[in-house]
Amino acid sequence: MDKFQKIVVSGFLQHEGGVLLIRRNQREKFYPGSFELPGGKVDFGEGPTKALEREFLEETNLKIKVGEPLRTFSYVSDEGARHTVEIVYRVSLLSSPSELKLSDAHDDYKWVLPCEVGASGFELSEEIAKSFAYAL
């Protein structure tokens, strides 16, 4: 089994008290049906902030400004074959929230108040839930 490592970036976007979470559709291999922060893989030779701007636009149709890193974490998946390092950045909105349109990889979104993160109905990874504690 080949092992590999990748870098992922995600954006913590607060707007009018809520944080944008998007839900992976059921066809996705990794965490289908779970909510996540918008973001994705950094391509070879691409800077993390440029990757986050690109991924955010691809996934939500929203333009953002990338701020400071909020936190970094890593995890191993695919039965030990993949090591992912994820950097969560604070981001601010440059376009109107009314322009939000999800990619085919996502089927729902919510602007979640921090007090709602522990509520039932949100399948959210432990690491993304921790990001709320770091941000607020």
Rosetta silent file (secondary structure, phi, psi, omega in degrees, C-alpha in Angstrom):
SEQUENCE: MDKFQKIVVSGFLQHEGGVLLIRRNQREKFYPGSFELPGGKVDFGEGPTKALEREFLEETNLKIKVGEPLRTFSYVSDEGARHTVEIVYRVSLLSSPSELKLSDAHDDYKWVLPCEVGASGFELSEEIAKSFAYAL
SCORE:     score description
SCORE:     0.000 S_00000001
   1 L     0.000  124.211  176.801    0.000    0.000    0.000 S_00000001
   2 L   -74.604  138.081  176.282    1.424    3.359   -1.053 S_00000001
   3 L  -106.971  145.180  178.439    1.414    6.022    1.631 S_00000001
   4 E  -147.421  164.436 -178.472    1.063    9.690    0.857 S_00000001
   5 E  -126.800  144.811  177.088    0.677   13.038    2.531 S_00000001
   6 E  -140.820  158.960  177.317   -1.426   16.018    1.550 S_00000001
   7 E  -110.957  132.798  179.893   -2.087   19.540    2.746 S_00000001
   8 E  -124.187  143.746  175.925   -5.656   20.766    3.125 S_00000001
   9 E  -122.870  146.992  176.098   -6.885   24.285    3.881 S_00000001
  10 E  -141.699  158.633 -174.635  -10.268   25.350    5.192 S_00000001
  11 E  -117.627  127.175  176.350  -11.933   28.666    5.939 S_00000001
  12 E   -94.561   97.445 -176.159  -13.674   29.755    9.117 S_00000001
  13 E  -104.943  114.913  174.922  -16.128   32.345    7.783 S_00000001
  14 E  -102.119  135.744  177.333  -18.255   34.266   10.291 S_00000001
  15 E  -148.219  122.718 -179.970  -21.087   36.427    9.033 S_00000001
  16 L    50.127   42.199  175.170  -23.788   38.047   11.173 S_00000001
  17 L    90.103  -19.475 -178.594  -22.937   35.747   14.074 S_00000001
  18 E  -101.187  157.759  177.088  -23.034   32.473   12.138 S_00000001
  19 E  -112.968  134.357 -177.705  -20.232   30.335   10.737 S_00000001
  20 E   -76.055  122.120  171.512  -20.628   28.789    7.288 S_00000001
  21 E  -121.284  141.469  177.572  -20.709   24.981    7.249 S_00000001
  22 E  -121.628  146.245 -176.259  -21.345   22.934    4.108 S_00000001
  23 E  -101.996  128.699  176.282  -22.526   19.311    3.981 S_00000001
  24 E   -68.332  137.072 -179.969  -20.736   16.700    1.903 S_00000001
  25 L   -73.381  167.991 -173.975  -23.172   14.800   -0.281 S_00000001
  26 L   -69.563  -16.101  179.114  -23.768   11.081    0.233 S_00000001
  27 L   -79.141  -14.514 -177.848  -21.701   10.132   -2.854 S_00000001
  28 L   -69.082  139.515 -178.333  -18.496   11.410   -1.270 S_00000001
  29 L   -71.965  -42.048 -174.098  -16.085    8.686   -0.138 S_00000001
  30 L   -97.418  117.690  178.904  -14.691   10.566    2.864 S_00000001
  31 L    52.046   53.422  178.228  -17.227   11.549    5.569 S_00000001
  32 L   -60.547  138.819  177.251  -20.386   11.460    3.399 S_00000001
  33 L    79.147    1.360 -179.179  -23.227   13.529    4.859 S_00000001
  34 L   -96.242  153.657  177.189  -21.040   15.378    7.336 S_00000001
  35 E   -86.435  149.234 -179.884  -20.719   19.122    7.670 S_00000001
  36 E  -150.248  167.762  170.287  -17.368   20.815    7.146 S_00000001
  37 L   -79.442  144.757  176.593  -15.765   24.174    6.664 S_00000001
  38 L   -61.260  143.753  178.514  -15.319   25.092    2.991 S_00000001
  39 E   156.423 -166.987 -179.766  -11.875   24.321    1.631 S_00000001
  40 E   172.231 -163.145 -172.293   -9.818   21.556    0.093 S_00000001
  41 E   -73.540  141.338  172.416   -6.500   20.244   -1.114 S_00000001
  42 L   -85.036  122.155  178.052   -3.515   22.458   -1.850 S_00000001
  43 L   -72.825  155.894  179.137   -2.263   21.602   -5.344 S_00000001
  44 L   -56.235  128.484  178.812    1.441   21.013   -5.934 S_00000001
  45 L    82.449   -2.339 -177.918    3.244   24.357   -6.159 S_00000001
  46 L   -95.439  140.272  175.485    0.189   26.323   -4.966 S_00000001
  47 L   -75.062  150.001 -178.243    0.299   28.531   -1.888 S_00000001
  48 H   -59.583  -39.804 -178.321   -2.157   27.693    0.912 S_00000001
  49 H   -70.301  -38.471  176.456   -3.986   31.034    0.819 S_00000001
  50 H   -65.166  -39.085  178.238   -4.428   30.904   -2.971 S_00000001
  51 H   -62.201  -41.041 -179.371   -5.664   27.310   -2.637 S_00000001
  52 H   -67.561  -42.050  176.216   -8.234   28.389   -0.052 S_00000001
  53 H   -58.711  -44.333 -179.252   -9.493   31.258   -2.217 S_00000001
  54 H   -65.576  -50.151 -177.764   -9.830   28.828   -5.168 S_00000001
  55 H   -62.668  -41.433 -179.927  -11.471   26.033   -3.155 S_00000001
  56 H   -61.008  -44.407  179.504  -13.891   28.420   -1.439 S_00000001
  57 H   -64.783  -43.772  179.609  -14.980   29.803   -4.812 S_00000001
  58 H   -62.920  -40.324 -174.212  -15.314   26.289   -6.317 S_00000001
  59 H   -85.382  -29.189 -172.942  -17.342   24.947   -3.390 S_00000001
  60 H  -128.079   -9.344 -175.335  -19.525   27.942   -2.511 S_00000001
  61 L    66.739   17.249 -179.687  -19.229   30.507   -5.327 S_00000001
  62 L  -106.068  140.685  174.582  -18.140   33.031   -2.673 S_00000001
  63 L   -93.053  137.308 -177.000  -15.082   35.275   -2.857 S_00000001
  64 E  -131.288  162.858  168.456  -13.123   35.577    0.363 S_00000001
  65 E  -112.360  126.867 -178.349  -10.141   37.323    1.865 S_00000001
  66 E   -85.176  129.285  177.829   -7.874   34.942    3.770 S_00000001
  67 E  -100.495 -146.835 -176.634   -6.769   36.120    7.206 S_00000001
  68 E   -78.019  153.963  174.325   -4.491   34.603    9.790 S_00000001
  69 E   -63.163  137.531  179.646   -4.212   30.870   10.458 S_00000001
  70 E   -93.227  -45.719  178.147   -6.569   29.827   13.238 S_00000001
  71 E  -165.789  162.975  177.387   -5.227   26.334   13.930 S_00000001
  72 E  -131.628  139.460  175.133   -3.465   23.376   12.359 S_00000001
  73 E  -147.556  168.791  178.524   -4.127   19.693   12.923 S_00000001
  74 E  -141.327  159.258  177.820   -3.384   16.394   11.216 S_00000001
  75 E  -153.572  157.494  177.944   -4.944   12.968   10.886 S_00000001
  76 E  -111.838  134.021 -178.992   -4.257    9.608    9.282 S_00000001
  77 E  -138.683 -172.592 -178.981   -6.980    7.945    7.177 S_00000001
  78 L    52.253   50.374  177.621   -7.500    5.291    4.511 S_00000001
  79 L    54.951   40.334  176.452   -6.259    2.528    6.814 S_00000001
  80 L    85.751    4.952 -176.324   -3.022    4.362    7.500 S_00000001
  81 L   -88.668  -23.647 -174.926   -2.240    5.189    3.873 S_00000001
  82 E  -123.150  127.291  174.272   -2.991    8.916    3.892 S_00000001
  83 E  -110.706  120.963 -178.295   -1.639   11.550    6.271 S_00000001
  84 E  -113.103  132.380  172.848   -3.439   14.892    5.985 S_00000001
  85 E  -109.775  122.649 -177.205   -2.251   18.168    7.477 S_00000001
  86 E  -115.962  133.448  176.313   -5.047   20.745    7.652 S_00000001
  87 E  -112.881  122.546  177.698   -4.667   24.487    8.188 S_00000001
  88 E  -100.581  124.198  179.338   -7.805   26.386    9.227 S_00000001
  89 E  -109.625  149.249  164.657   -7.745   30.102    8.386 S_00000001
  90 E   -73.915  138.426  176.794  -10.012   32.923    9.423 S_00000001
  91 E  -133.633  155.616  175.240  -11.611   34.331    6.294 S_00000001
  92 E  -123.095  153.962 -174.288  -13.816   37.308    5.538 S_00000001
  93 E   -83.482  130.420  175.351  -16.471   37.638    2.902 S_00000001
  94 L  -105.473  -20.014  178.614  -15.800   39.761   -0.193 S_00000001
  95 L  -112.961  173.194 -178.994  -18.998   38.871   -2.051 S_00000001
  96 L   -75.262  139.838  176.840  -22.621   38.874   -0.964 S_00000001
  97 H   -60.430  -21.077  178.761  -23.849   35.797    0.956 S_00000001
  98 H   -68.660  -15.129  178.224  -26.768   35.735   -1.486 S_00000001
  99 H   -82.933   -2.317 -177.369  -24.308   34.571   -4.162 S_00000001
 100 L   -60.648  125.335  176.928  -23.721   31.291   -2.312 S_00000001
 101 L  -144.224  121.938 -174.818  -24.149   28.326   -4.648 S_00000001
 102 L   -78.405  150.160  173.257  -22.856   24.887   -3.674 S_00000001
 103 L   -73.843  171.077  178.619  -20.723   22.622   -5.834 S_00000001
 104 L   -65.116  -20.225 -179.127  -21.944   19.138   -6.771 S_00000001
 105 L   -77.279   -7.100 -177.953  -19.832   17.689   -3.936 S_00000001
 106 E  -130.543  148.388 -176.305  -22.101   19.394   -1.366 S_00000001
 107 E  -125.769   -0.276  178.965  -25.849   19.292   -0.861 S_00000001
 108 E  -161.999  160.161  173.997  -26.630   21.683    1.992 S_00000001
 109 E  -145.236  158.665  177.497  -25.218   24.595    3.971 S_00000001
 110 E  -147.332  143.948  168.664  -25.956   26.287    7.257 S_00000001
 111 E   -95.146  105.949 -169.762  -24.877   29.443    8.996 S_00000001
 112 E  -101.263  128.953  173.072  -24.323   27.934   12.434 S_00000001
 113 L   -73.664  144.791 -178.922  -24.208   29.869   15.666 S_00000001
 114 H   -53.554  -33.996  179.861  -21.349   28.740   17.909 S_00000001
 115 H   -70.111  -14.867 -179.297  -23.836   27.568   20.569 S_00000001
 116 H   -89.192   -9.839 -173.776  -25.386   25.184   17.993 S_00000001
 117 L   -59.128  -38.839 -179.991  -22.181   23.255   17.261 S_00000001
 118 L   -82.009   -3.309 -176.161  -22.829   20.645   19.955 S_00000001
 119 L   -72.004  152.640  176.761  -26.488   20.268   18.946 S_00000001
 120 L   -67.433  158.146 -179.377  -27.783   17.091   17.389 S_00000001
 121 L    98.815  -11.669  176.767  -28.287   17.087   13.653 S_00000001
 122 L  -111.946  106.809  171.478  -24.760   18.214   12.852 S_00000001
 123 L   -86.115  108.735 -171.580  -22.404   15.466   11.924 S_00000001
 124 E  -136.017  135.438  179.727  -19.162   17.368   12.342 S_00000001
 125 L   -64.056  152.132  179.695  -15.633   16.070   12.820 S_00000001
 126 H   -59.266  -39.031 -178.426  -14.138   16.562   16.269 S_00000001
 127 H   -67.136  -38.714  178.308  -11.312   18.666   14.801 S_00000001
 128 H   -70.146  -38.982  175.989  -13.680   21.065   13.029 S_00000001
 129 H   -59.627  -38.457  178.187  -15.758   21.371   16.208 S_00000001
 130 H   -63.998  -29.541 -179.654  -12.550   22.301   18.054 S_00000001
 131 H   -59.994  -33.115  178.178  -11.987   25.095   15.548 S_00000001
 132 H   -62.724  -41.342  179.574  -15.017   26.893   16.984 S_00000001
 133 H   -64.319  -37.395  179.430  -13.388   26.941   20.426 S_00000001
 134 H   -71.112  -32.770 -172.812  -10.191   28.387   18.971 S_00000001
 135 H   -82.151  -29.278 -171.284  -11.992   31.046   16.945 S_00000001
 136 L  -102.112    0.000    0.000  -14.345   32.485   19.498 S_00000001
